[in-house]
Amino acid sequence: ESVTLRKGDVLFSNRSGELARVVEDTVGVHDVMLAPCSEAMFARRSEFGHPSCHGNLVGALAPFGVIDDMLTATVNVFMDVRITPGRGVTICEPASAPGARFAVKALQDLVLGIAACSSERTNAGRCKPIFYEILS
């Protein structure tokens, strides 16, 4: 229902089912416009053999029956993507800092995949680990 996410917002499936609700957000800047980076995207930039979020997620989710074309959209937590005056997009340095939190409450049983960005062109050129916790 929006191109931004805030506390209280609901994440929907591609069939409009309610999946999860945002219950904590200390940053308020997240991307829901861009598809996960892929091998094809890197090839368009003449970067070959580069790991990608799409490939990493599909590989991690394969034991759950997820295949390539099933992964279509993601929530890019803490990723700051802006629309430029020329109608393009630019990826800015994240507004998050160590200790930033984003939490959702599942509204149904879910299988989730989490990937840290593998592109040197984002995150101000610094790829860093991510920490997560799953509570029942």
Secondary structure, DSSP 8 states (H G I E B T S, - for coil): --SS--TT-EEE-TTS-EEEEEEEESS---B-SS----HHHHHHTT--S---HHHHHHHHHGGGT--GGG-----BTT-EEEE-TTS-EEEE--S--TT--EEEEESS-----------TTSGGG-----------
